[in-house]
């Protein structure tokens, strides 16, 4: 769970042992919102810069100090914010770097464990907006404004080759 002790929407993530009902020694400071579990030993979280812009994605191992966490992504462009979540199946961690007009998404296949690499779906292109989800199997579902689709269109791609050159239209 995450707690904001100061009221400035910067959180401390704590881990509770479900069997005992007691908090563990794990405390991850400076988190922008919550965290997402990969498995029973690994979680991912985002931190903010001085302007309170979410910009770094981290991997944390339970039982290790926060100083040993691995930064997986740093968003240098101050027009973009980093956010994370999971797909409907829970198989993929999805990490977005987005602005008001442009998106860029990454996935981590949690079925491969907490050490699975960050995979780019599609590199950002000014004006290209898209969201990704996974409903099962090896297919990624993409809702996008690609090709001037004002009301969006539904595309699919294989998880192993998710780039736009492989997108197939499912619903125009």
Buried (B, 14 or more C-beta within 10 A) or exposed (E): EBEEEEEEEBBBBBBEEEEEEEEEEBEBEBBBBBBBBBEEEBBBBBBBEEEEBBBBBBBBBBEEEBEEBEEBBEBEEEEBBBBBEBBEEEBBBBBBBBBEEBBBBBBBBBEEEBEBEBBBBBEBEEEBBBBBBBEEEEBBBBBBBBEEBEEBBBBBBEBEEBEBEBBEEEEE
